Amino acid sequence: MCVFLEKSVKYGELLDMMYLAADGSISKRRIKVLQVGDVSFRAFCYLRESKRTFTIDNVLALDPVIAKERRVI
């Protein structure tokens, strides 16, 4: 999981994340990872429109956001 987060920081990729909060609720968030530590990481959360700190162990799933290019030929 940490390698995936570090790759996201390096390439500036957006991720869709399923996250388990401390109160037991599950949320889906779109994030841009800013910094990765040993047990947590810092990211900009587009759901809350602010920088947040997340615990790595509470991440249920991560998927890269793939932007599709559209061109008219």
C-alpha positions as CSV (number, residue, x, y, z in Angstrom):
1,M,0.0,0.0,0.0
2,C,2.8,2.4,0.9
3,V,4.5,1.9,-2.4
4,F,1.3,2.7,-4.2
5,L,0.9,5.9,-2.2
6,E,4.6,6.9,-2.8
7,K,4.1,6.4,-6.5
8,S,1.1,8.6,-6.4
9,V,3.1,11.4,-4.8
10,K,5.9,11.0,-7.3
11,Y,3.7,11.2,-10.4
12,G,0.9,13.5,-9.0
13,E,-1.8,10.9,-9.7
14,L,-5.3,11.3,-8.3
15,L,-6.7,8.3,-6.4
16,D,-10.1,7.1,-5.5
17,M,-10.1,5.7,-1.9
18,M,-12.4,3.7,0.2
19,Y,-11.7,4.7,3.8
20,L,-12.8,3.4,7.2
21,A,-13.2,6.3,9.7
22,A,-12.6,6.1,13.4
23,D,-16.4,6.0,14.0
24,G,-16.7,2.9,11.8
25,S,-18.3,4.7,8.8
26,I,-17.0,4.1,5.3
27,S,-16.5,6.8,2.8
28,K,-15.4,7.1,-0.8
29,R,-13.0,10.0,-1.4
30,R,-11.0,11.3,-4.3
31,I,-7.5,12.4,-3.1
32,K,-4.2,13.7,-4.2
33,V,-1.4,12.3,-1.9
34,L,1.0,15.0,-0.7
35,Q,3.2,13.2,1.8
36,V,3.6,9.6,3.1
37,G,4.8,8.6,6.6
38,D,5.2,5.3,8.4
39,V,1.6,5.0,9.7
40,S,-0.2,7.8,8.0
41,F,-0.3,10.0,4.9
42,R,-1.3,13.6,4.1
43,A,-3.5,14.2,1.1
44,F,-5.8,16.8,-0.4
45,C,-9.4,15.4,-0.1
46,Y,-11.7,16.6,-2.8
47,L,-14.8,15.5,-0.8
48,R,-13.9,17.8,2.1
49,E,-12.0,20.3,-0.1
50,S,-9.1,20.5,2.4
51,K,-5.8,18.8,3.4
52,R,-6.4,15.8,5.6
53,T,-4.3,13.1,7.4
54,F,-5.3,9.5,6.9
55,T,-4.2,6.3,8.7
56,I,-2.7,3.8,6.2
57,D,-4.3,0.9,8.1
58,N,-7.8,2.3,7.6
59,V,-7.5,2.4,3.8
60,L,-9.8,-0.3,2.4
61,A,-9.1,0.3,-1.3
62,L,-7.2,2.6,-3.7
63,D,-7.7,3.0,-7.4
64,P,-6.0,5.4,-9.8
65,V,-8.2,7.9,-11.5
66,I,-7.7,7.5,-15.2
67,A,-8.4,10.6,-17.3
68,K,-9.6,9.7,-20.8
69,E,-8.5,11.9,-23.6
70,R,-11.0,13.0,-26.2
71,R,-9.9,14.2,-29.6
72,V,-11.8,15.2,-32.6
73,I,-10.2,14.0,-35.8
